[in-house]
Amino acid sequence: MTQADQAPISRFPVPALSEMPEDIRTRLEAVQEKAGFIPNVFLVLAHRPDEFRAFFAYHDALMDKPGNLTHADREMIIVTTSNLNQCQYCVISHGAILRVRAKNPLVADQVAVNYRKADITPRQKAMLDFAVKVSHHAYEVTDADFETLAAHGLDAEDAWDIAGITAFFGLSNRMANVTNMRANPEFYTMGR
């Protein structure tokens, strides 16, 4: 066992599964059944049950909805902006999910380091350019940005989705950094 395996997953108290409210415990057990483990984000955020519920309700609304953005596109937005926000947890965990969703073991690492040099489509690059602008300079977004997206087949609803995912994971990145959330070891090898 390495030192990383023994490090706490949060600087805040992490409730035991048996101590969690039933609805949260049920959700975590379902995640564990599907993934084979419980991602630490669920355990850490369970420290505050009401906020846990609100967080995952918005997460699910953004990530599970139908639309022009694929599940891999959504994960790509998260990995790119999480890297800019220096969120180790989200880059590692969502990088793993991106590898699985894109069926490509290289794309997450490429996007995390520099999406502009990654082997992605011009549409995905335009999507990520917009996400980066929303992440760091949302006040500079203009109609020209929407025109650029439209030239790549992304409409105003897609722009809303990109902005929503970027903003939501800005919150997630900050909480992961403040809590000192650690990525589960399982994420490092998923999709490779």
KAWO-V49393 format. One record per residue. N is the residue number from 0. RES is the residue in one letter. PSI is psi in degrees with one decimal (* if undefined). OMEGA is omega in degrees with one decimal (none if undefined). D_LAST is the distance of its C-alpha to the last C-alpha in Angstrom with 1 decimal. Layout:
{{N | RES | PSI | OMEGA | D_LAST} {N | RES | PSI | OMEGA | D_LAST}}
This chain:
{{0 | M | 131.3 | -179.2 | 21.9} {1 | T | 168.7 | 177.4 | 21.3} {2 | Q | -37.4 | 179.2 | 23.4} {3 | A | -36.0 | 179.4 | 20.6} {4 | D | -24.3 | -177.3 | 20.4} {5 | Q | -12.2 | -177.4 | 24.1} {6 | A | 143.8 | 177.2 | 24.5} {7 | P | 150.0 | -178.4 | 25.8} {8 | I | -8.4 | 179.6 | 23.6} {9 | S | 153.9 | 174.2 | 26.5} {10 | R | -3.3 | 175.9 | 29.9} {11 | F | 160.4 | 178.7 | 31.5} {12 | P | 139.3 | 177.3 | 32.3} {13 | V | 114.8 | -177.6 | 29.7} {14 | P | 149.3 | 173.3 | 31.6} {15 | A | 149.6 | 179.7 | 30.9} {16 | L | -41.8 | -178.1 | 29.8} {17 | S | -18.7 | -179.5 | 33.3} {18 | E | -6.6 | -175.6 | 34.9} {19 | M | 152.3 | 173.3 | 33.2} {20 | P | 149.7 | -172.9 | 35.2} {21 | E | -43.1 | -177.9 | 34.7} {22 | D | -38.2 | 179.4 | 33.0} {23 | I | -44.6 | 178.2 | 30.3} {24 | R | -42.8 | 179.7 | 29.9} {25 | T | -42.3 | 178.9 | 29.6} {26 | R | -43.2 | -179.6 | 26.9} {27 | L | -38.2 | 177.4 | 24.8} {28 | E | -36.8 | 177.6 | 25.3} {29 | A | -41.2 | 177.2 | 24.1} {30 | V | -44.0 | 179.7 | 20.9} {31 | Q | -40.0 | 178.4 | 20.5} {32 | E | -42.2 | -177.4 | 21.2} {33 | K | -46.1 | -173.3 | 18.7} {34 | A | -22.2 | -176.5 | 15.7} {35 | G | -4.0 | 177.2 | 16.8} {36 | F | 166.7 | 176.7 | 17.6} {37 | I | 115.1 | 176.5 | 19.6} {38 | P | 138.7 | -174.4 | 18.0} {39 | N | -26.2 | 178.7 | 20.4} {40 | V | -38.2 | 178.9 | 21.7} {41 | F | -43.9 | -178.2 | 23.5} {42 | L | -43.2 | -177.7 | 25.1} {43 | V | -45.8 | -177.1 | 26.1} {44 | L | -16.8 | 177.0 | 27.7} {45 | A | -10.5 | 175.1 | 29.5} {46 | H | -30.6 | 179.3 | 31.8} {47 | R | 92.7 | -172.2 | 33.7} {48 | P | -42.9 | -179.2 | 33.7} {49 | D | -41.2 | 178.6 | 35.5} {50 | E | -35.5 | 174.7 | 33.1} {51 | F | -50.8 | -177.9 | 30.1} {52 | R | -45.3 | -179.4 | 31.5} {53 | A | -43.0 | -179.9 | 32.3} {54 | F | -51.8 | -175.6 | 28.9} {55 | F | -24.3 | 173.8 | 27.0} {56 | A | -44.8 | 179.3 | 29.6} {57 | Y | -39.6 | 175.7 | 29.1} {58 | H | -51.0 | -177.2 | 25.3} {59 | D | -38.7 | 179.0 | 25.5} {60 | A | -38.2 | -179.8 | 28.2} {61 | L | -42.2 | -168.3 | 26.1} {62 | M | -23.2 | -174.9 | 22.7} {63 | D | 1.9 | -176.0 | 23.8} {64 | K | 151.8 | 174.5 | 26.7} {65 | P | 160.9 | 178.2 | 27.0} {66 | G | -173.3 | -177.9 | 27.4} {67 | N | -17.8 | 178.5 | 26.4} {68 | L | 126.9 | 177.1 | 23.3} {69 | T | 168.1 | 174.7 | 20.2} {70 | H | -37.4 | 177.9 | 18.0} {71 | A | -40.4 | 176.5 | 15.4} {72 | D | -45.5 | -178.3 | 18.4} {73 | R | -42.0 | 178.5 | 19.3} {74 | E | -35.4 | 178.6 | 16.0} {75 | M | -40.3 | 176.7 | 16.2} {76 | I | -44.5 | -178.7 | 19.7} {77 | I | -46.7 | -177.6 | 18.8} {78 | V | -44.3 | -178.8 | 16.2} {79 | T | -51.7 | -176.1 | 18.8} {80 | T | -31.2 | 176.8 | 21.8} {81 | S | -34.4 | 175.0 | 20.3} {82 | N | -44.7 | 179.4 | 19.6} {83 | L | -33.1 | 178.8 | 23.2} {84 | N | 4.7 | 179.1 | 24.3} {85 | Q | 45.0 | 178.8 | 22.5} {86 | C | 98.2 | -178.5 | 20.9} {87 | Q | -45.1 | -177.6 | 18.3} {88 | Y | -50.8 | -174.5 | 17.7} {89 | C | -35.2 | 177.2 | 17.2} {90 | V | -43.8 | -178.5 | 15.0} {91 | I | -50.4 | -175.3 | 12.6} {92 | S | -46.5 | -179.5 | 13.0} {93 | H | -23.7 | 171.1 | 13.4} {94 | G | -40.4 | 176.9 | 10.6} {95 | A | -44.9 | -179.8 | 8.3} {96 | I | -38.9 | 177.2 | 10.7} {97 | L | -43.6 | 178.3 | 10.8} {98 | R | -41.9 | -179.5 | 7.2} {99 | V | -48.2 | -176.1 | 8.3} {100 | R | -37.2 | -179.5 | 11.8} {101 | A | -11.5 | -176.0 | 11.5} {102 | K | 43.4 | -176.3 | 9.2} {103 | N | 111.4 | -176.7 | 8.0} {104 | P | -10.0 | -176.4 | 4.9} {105 | L | -29.7 | -168.1 | 8.1} {106 | V | -40.0 | -177.0 | 10.6} {107 | A | -42.6 | 178.9 | 10.3} {108 | D | -42.0 | 179.3 | 10.8} {109 | Q | -47.4 | -178.4 | 13.4} {110 | V | -39.4 | -178.9 | 15.1} {111 | A | -35.3 | -177.8 | 15.2} {112 | V | -50.8 | -179.2 | 16.9} {113 | N | 96.0 | -176.7 | 19.2} {114 | Y | -24.9 | -178.5 | 18.9} {115 | R | -21.8 | 179.5 | 21.9} {116 | K | -0.8 | -176.4 | 20.1} {117 | A | 157.0 | 176.9 | 16.9} {118 | D | 74.7 | 179.2 | 16.5} {119 | I | 168.3 | -177.5 | 17.9} {120 | T | 159.6 | 174.0 | 21.1} {121 | P | -34.6 | 176.8 | 24.5} {122 | R | -46.5 | 179.2 | 24.7} {123 | Q | -37.8 | 178.0 | 21.6} {124 | K | -44.1 | 178.2 | 23.0} {125 | A | -41.3 | 178.1 | 26.3} {126 | M | -45.2 | -178.4 | 24.8} {127 | L | -35.1 | 174.2 | 23.1} {128 | D | -44.4 | 179.5 | 26.3} {129 | F | -43.5 | 179.6 | 28.2} {130 | A | -42.2 | 179.3 | 25.8} {131 | V | -41.7 | 178.5 | 26.3} {132 | K | -43.5 | 177.2 | 30.0} {133 | V | -41.0 | -177.1 | 30.2} {134 | S | -42.3 | -172.1 | 28.3} {135 | H | -18.5 | -176.2 | 30.7} {136 | H | 47.3 | -176.7 | 33.7} {137 | A | -31.4 | 179.6 | 34.2} {138 | Y | -14.8 | 179.7 | 37.9} {139 | E | -1.6 | -179.9 | 37.5} {140 | V | 131.4 | -179.6 | 36.1} {141 | T | 177.3 | 176.3 | 38.7} {142 | D | -29.3 | 178.9 | 39.4} {143 | A | -34.4 | 177.7 | 38.1} {144 | D | -38.7 | 177.8 | 34.5} {145 | F | -35.8 | 177.4 | 35.0} {146 | E | -39.9 | 177.4 | 36.3} {147 | T | -45.0 | 177.6 | 33.3} {148 | L | -44.9 | -178.6 | 31.0} {149 | A | -35.0 | 178.6 | 33.5} {150 | A | -18.0 | 179.0 | 33.3} {151 | H | 16.8 | 175.8 | 29.6} {152 | G | 17.7 | 179.3 | 30.4} {153 | L | 121.7 | -175.7 | 29.8} {154 | D | -174.4 | -177.2 | 32.9} {155 | A | -35.7 | 177.3 | 34.4} {156 | E | -35.9 | 175.3 | 32.7} {157 | D | -40.0 | 177.6 | 29.3} {158 | A | -41.6 | 177.3 | 30.5} {159 | W | -45.3 | 179.6 | 31.4} {160 | D | -45.1 | 179.4 | 28.0} {161 | I | -46.0 | 180.0 | 26.3} {162 | A | -43.1 | 180.0 | 29.0} {163 | G | -45.3 | 178.9 | 28.7} {164 | I | -45.2 | -179.5 | 24.9} {165 | T | -47.2 | -178.0 | 25.4} {166 | A | -44.4 | -179.3 | 28.4} {167 | F | -44.8 | -179.0 | 27.1} {168 | F | -16.6 | 167.8 | 24.0} {169 | G | -43.5 | 174.2 | 26.4} {170 | L | -49.6 | -178.5 | 28.1} {171 | S | -44.2 | 179.6 | 24.9} {172 | N | -43.5 | -178.0 | 23.9} {173 | R | -41.4 | 178.1 | 27.3} {174 | M | -39.2 | 177.9 | 27.5} {175 | A | -40.3 | 179.2 | 24.2} {176 | N | -43.3 | -178.9 | 25.6} {177 | V | -39.0 | -179.8 | 29.0} {178 | T | -10.4 | -176.0 | 27.9} {179 | N | 41.5 | -177.2 | 25.5} {180 | M | 133.0 | 179.5 | 22.8} {181 | R | 141.5 | 177.5 | 19.9} {182 | A | 141.8 | 175.1 | 16.4} {183 | N | 142.8 | 178.3 | 15.5} {184 | P | -30.7 | -177.7 | 13.5} {185 | E | -30.6 | -177.5 | 11.3} {186 | F | -29.3 | -174.2 | 10.0} {187 | Y | -26.5 | -176.7 | 8.5} {188 | T | -7.0 | -179.7 | 5.7} {189 | M | 135.2 | 174.1 | 5.6} {190 | G | 13.7 | -179.6 | 3.8} {191 | R | * | none | 0.0}}
